[in-house]
Amino acid sequence: HHPLEPIQHTMSSTASPAPSGVRRQTSDLCDFPDEGQGKKLRFRANESFDNVIDHLLPFSSSHTVSRLIETPIPADFAALPGCLRNLSYEAVHEEVLARNEGRIVDNDVMLVDTGTYTGRCPKDRYVVDAGAAHENVDWGSVNLPISEATFDLVFEACQERLLALEKVFVFDGFVGASKNSRRAVRVVTELAWHHHFNKNMFIEATGDELASFVPDITIVNSRAMFAEWKDHGLRSETCVAIDVNRGLGVVTGTEYSGEMKKGAFSMMNYLLPLEGIMSMHCSATVGKDGDTAIFFGLSGTGKTTLSADPTRQLIGDDEHGWDDDGVFNLEGGCYAKMIDLNPRKEPLIHAAIKRDALLENVVVDENLQCLYSDGSRTENTRGSYPMHHIPNSEPSGKAGHASNVIFLTCDAFGVLPPVSRLTTEQALYHLVTGYTAKVAGTEQGITEPTVTFSQCFGGAFMPLPAKVYAQLFQSKIEKHNVSVYLVNTGWTGGAYGVGKRMDIVATRQIVSSILDGSINDAAFSTPDAFFQLSKPLTLNGVAPEVLDPEQAWADKDAYRATCEKLSGLFAANFLKYSCKDEFMASVADAGPGGRALL
């Protein structure tokens, strides 16, 4: 019995049975289902169309029975006879299509389905609790510990499965555009379309670099499930784990591609800060005069939309570092949400979905036209594409030190100002807090906003304590005289259900005033009693009643009650940081519920 079992999917069509003694990866094979009568084609929730590797080679004795010859961790996958390494786009397209893992839809784009999981599995994410990581990692509900012995069992099982395949896909490249701190990353996958994803998302190595390539980070990805999960204290058959000490990562039991890039990003969020380099979950742009801007923000806050500015060059849209030379991208591509993609609202992203882009879980109609507004498969439809698909991207992936940092929040309570200028202490507070608010689905019967606090706007990928990232950010602010702003793209005039969403035109005007410096000519209010925030009294292109949220509310008593409620939620969330540390306690005093600025 082998500890990794293939993911089983319920398929509607039939296929020839596997030869005796040969294991199939799926119960049978099928094409995309046609719901007929001219209806749209869509994926079924329990099906995946990438499970089509027909046979596995028999496991050799050195992999299963005999331990006289130990397979090293990690194995040298690049030396395997069946290794397909750093394929061209044309070659990987041929593999994906030949294996029926995806199909070409409109604009000559590859479309795949990720099977059971259409997003990350945060409850199945582990970090090896050993060596230096034992003392360094911020253990808890986000960074779940796994023993080195259990990690090795899962890694070895995944590795043995990959070694037994007739073909295995190996991508060798880099994470980090700065050669001073980049890491050589190798991602070994069972599925061809995963190779396509890695080719889009990581920085490709040159021919000379490949000739002498030695990986610092190796991630192995088999979609098969870890059958012995109960015996080893795991939550489920799915296991997404990293070992920051040895630079190893393993993904089993899920086909969602984002786990690979986030695994590498999580490792960089551990390694870079220990070298004095700030790592950030953000987008970044640079102006024609070399002025760099950083945008932090959780999903739904407008980070991707506001950083897709045709007047500025895009450094990157998701993951960055900030060292002594400036800001640099950690990736070689973009992984954008496709839901409601509109060429008028997001023309640069829409234009990037062309040949060599890769779509995930997008619904198409009978003419294979993408229905981006259709979230029936999942709201988390995705598209990955290389950076050069954005015409105004910065080819080097690097720029100078940031002069402006913008924290984006979608405040569905409707009480935060559309823009506030932050002190250094407030900037640290709001970085650590990572606030946004969303409206829960009506199926839960909840109509009021729900709060989200995500450490450093990317808590799921931050292995170190919040204080580490806060102190690095403080050093950058003080050394480079950085201006930091909190911009609310959420509601005004009332909470969700009463007020209205902030006008995107006004938000763009606010961001423009920050980037061109004209906001510095405005007079600012004294800090308010609830959040200690100072807002501009006037700003070109933005109505005064919008700048002051209290003016925008008809019911002033309801406004103050909502402020008290949200301020209390902020303060309660920050207690987990301030109760442990004097530095974090001083930061807390500059935030909601504090008194430092009053």
DASUL-V420940 format. One record per backbone hydrogen bond with DSSP energy under -1.0 kcal/mol. CO is the residue of the C=O (numbers start at 1). NH is the residue of the N-H. E is the energy in kcal/mol with one decimal. If there is no record, write none. Layout:
co & nh & e
CO & NH & E
CO & NH & E
This chain:
co & nh & e
3 & 227 & -4.0
5 & 225 & -3.3
19 & 22 & -2.1
36 & 39 & -2.3
41 & 364 & -1.4
44 & 47 & -2.0
50 & 52 & -1.3
60 & 63 & -1.8
61 & 65 & -1.3
61 & 66 & -1.5
75 & 77 & -1.7
76 & 79 & -1.5
77 & 80 & -1.7
80 & 83 & -1.5
82 & 168 & -2.1
84 & 170 & -2.4
88 & 92 & -2.6
89 & 93 & -2.4
90 & 94 & -2.0
91 & 95 & -2.0
92 & 96 & -2.6
93 & 97 & -2.5
94 & 98 & -2.7
95 & 99 & -1.9
96 & 101 & -2.7
97 & 100 & -1.3
103 & 111 & -2.7
105 & 108 & -1.0
109 & 105 & -3.0
110 & 359 & -3.1
111 & 103 & -1.9
112 & 361 & -2.6
121 & 124 & -1.9
122 & 125 & -1.1
124 & 240 & -2.6
126 & 242 & -1.9
127 & 146 & -1.7
128 & 130 & -1.3
130 & 133 & -1.0
131 & 134 & -1.1
132 & 136 & -2.0
133 & 137 & -2.4
137 & 139 & -1.4
142 & 144 & -1.1
143 & 140 & -1.6
144 & 127 & -2.9
146 & 129 & -2.4
147 & 151 & -2.5
148 & 152 & -2.4
149 & 153 & -1.7
150 & 154 & -2.2
151 & 155 & -3.1
152 & 156 & -3.0
153 & 157 & -2.1
154 & 158 & -2.5
155 & 159 & -3.0
156 & 160 & -3.0
157 & 161 & -1.9
158 & 162 & -2.2
159 & 163 & -2.8
160 & 164 & -1.3
162 & 165 & -1.3
164 & 57 & -1.6
168 & 84 & -3.1
169 & 189 & -2.8
170 & 86 & -2.6
171 & 187 & -2.5
173 & 185 & -2.4
174 & 203 & -2.5
175 & 183 & -2.0
178 & 181 & -1.2
178 & 182 & -1.7
183 & 175 & -2.3
184 & 216 & -2.7
184 & 217 & -2.5
185 & 173 & -2.5
186 & 219 & -3.0
187 & 171 & -2.5
188 & 221 & -2.8
189 & 169 & -2.3
191 & 195 & -1.1
192 & 196 & -1.8
193 & 197 & -2.3
194 & 198 & -2.5
195 & 199 & -2.2
196 & 200 & -1.8
197 & 201 & -2.3
198 & 202 & -2.4
201 & 332 & -3.0
203 & 174 & -2.6
206 & 210 & -2.4
207 & 211 & -1.6
210 & 213 & -1.3
217 & 186 & -2.9
218 & 249 & -2.3
219 & 188 & -2.9
220 & 251 & -2.3
221 & 190 & -1.3
224 & 253 & -1.5
225 & 5 & -2.8
226 & 229 & -1.1
229 & 234 & -2.3
230 & 233 & -1.3
237 & 226 & -2.3
239 & 252 & -2.0
240 & 126 & -2.5
241 & 250 & -2.5
242 & 128 & -2.3
243 & 247 & -1.4
243 & 248 & -1.9
247 & 218 & -2.5
248 & 243 & -3.2
249 & 220 & -2.3
250 & 241 & -2.1
251 & 222 & -2.2
252 & 239 & -1.8
256 & 259 & -1.3
257 & 260 & -1.8
258 & 262 & -2.3
259 & 263 & -1.5
260 & 264 & -1.8
261 & 265 & -2.5
262 & 266 & -2.6
263 & 267 & -1.7
264 & 268 & -2.1
265 & 269 & -2.3
267 & 271 & -2.9
268 & 272 & -2.4
272 & 275 & -1.8
272 & 277 & -2.3
273 & 276 & -1.7
278 & 322 & -2.3
280 & 320 & -2.5
283 & 295 & -2.9
284 & 315 & -2.4
284 & 316 & -1.5
285 & 293 & -2.8
286 & 313 & -2.8
287 & 290 & -1.9
291 & 287 & -2.4
292 & 403 & -2.5
292 & 404 & -1.4
293 & 285 & -2.3
294 & 406 & -3.1
295 & 283 & -2.5
296 & 408 & -2.9
298 & 301 & -1.7
302 & 306 & -3.0
303 & 307 & -1.5
307 & 309 & -1.9
309 & 312 & -1.9
313 & 286 & -2.4
314 & 394 & -2.8
316 & 284 & -2.5
318 & 282 & -1.1
319 & 330 & -2.6
320 & 280 & -3.1
321 & 328 & -2.5
322 & 278 & -2.0
326 & 323 & -2.3
327 & 399 & -2.3
328 & 321 & -2.7
329 & 177 & -2.6
330 & 176 & -1.2
332 & 387 & -2.2
334 & 385 & -1.9
336 & 383 & -2.2
338 & 341 & -2.2
342 & 346 & -3.1
346 & 350 & -2.5
347 & 351 & -2.2
350 & 353 & -1.1
352 & 354 & -1.8
354 & 357 & -2.9
357 & 110 & -1.2
358 & 384 & -2.6
359 & 112 & -2.4
360 & 382 & -1.8
363 & 371 & -3.3
364 & 41 & -1.0
365 & 368 & -2.1
368 & 106 & -2.5
369 & 365 & -2.1
371 & 374 & -1.9
372 & 340 & -2.7
381 & 338 & -2.5
382 & 360 & -3.0
383 & 336 & -2.2
384 & 358 & -2.6
385 & 334 & -2.6
386 & 389 & -2.1
387 & 390 & -2.3
390 & 393 & -2.0
392 & 314 & -1.6
394 & 397 & -1.5
397 & 329 & -3.1
400 & 327 & -1.2
403 & 483 & -2.3
404 & 294 & -2.0
405 & 485 & -2.4
406 & 296 & -2.8
407 & 487 & -3.1
409 & 489 & -2.9
410 & 412 & -1.1
410 & 437 & -2.1
411 & 414 & -1.1
411 & 491 & -2.3
412 & 496 & -2.5
418 & 488 & -1.1
420 & 486 & -2.4
423 & 427 & -2.6
424 & 428 & -2.0
425 & 429 & -2.2
426 & 430 & -2.8
427 & 431 & -1.9
428 & 432 & -2.4
429 & 433 & -2.3
430 & 434 & -2.1
431 & 456 & -1.2
434 & 454 & -2.2
436 & 452 & -2.9
438 & 450 & -3.9
441 & 444 & -1.7
442 & 445 & -1.6
450 & 438 & -2.6
452 & 436 & -2.1
454 & 457 & -2.5
455 & 458 & -1.9
458 & 461 & -2.5
459 & 462 & -1.2
463 & 138 & -3.4
465 & 468 & -1.2
466 & 470 & -2.5
467 & 471 & -2.6
468 & 472 & -1.6
469 & 473 & -2.2
470 & 474 & -2.5
471 & 475 & -1.9
472 & 476 & -1.6
473 & 477 & -2.5
474 & 478 & -2.4
475 & 479 & -2.1
476 & 480 & -2.2
477 & 482 & -1.5
483 & 405 & -2.6
484 & 422 & -2.6
485 & 407 & -3.2
486 & 420 & -1.8
487 & 409 & -2.5
490 & 502 & -3.8
492 & 500 & -2.4
495 & 498 & -2.6
495 & 499 & -2.9
500 & 492 & -2.4
503 & 507 & -2.3
504 & 508 & -2.7
505 & 509 & -1.9
506 & 510 & -2.3
507 & 511 & -2.6
508 & 512 & -2.6
509 & 513 & -2.2
510 & 514 & -1.7
511 & 515 & -2.5
512 & 516 & -2.7
513 & 519 & -2.1
517 & 520 & -1.6
518 & 521 & -1.6
519 & 522 & -1.4
523 & 537 & -3.1
528 & 532 & -1.2
530 & 593 & -1.1
533 & 528 & -1.3
534 & 421 & -1.9
535 & 525 & -2.9
539 & 542 & -2.2
543 & 546 & -1.4
543 & 547 & -1.6
544 & 548 & -1.5
548 & 552 & -1.3
555 & 559 & -1.9
556 & 560 & -2.4
557 & 561 & -2.3
558 & 562 & -2.2
559 & 563 & -2.4
560 & 564 & -2.3
561 & 565 & -2.0
562 & 566 & -2.7
563 & 567 & -2.8
564 & 568 & -2.1
565 & 569 & -1.8
566 & 570 & -2.4
567 & 571 & -2.4
568 & 572 & -2.5
569 & 573 & -2.1
570 & 574 & -2.0
574 & 577 & -1.6
574 & 578 & -2.5
575 & 579 & -2.4
577 & 580 & -1.1
581 & 585 & -1.7
582 & 586 & -1.9
583 & 587 & -1.6
584 & 588 & -2.1
585 & 589 & -1.2
587 & 590 & -1.6
588 & 591 & -1.7
589 & 596 & -2.3
591 & 594 & -2.3
595 & 598 & -1.1
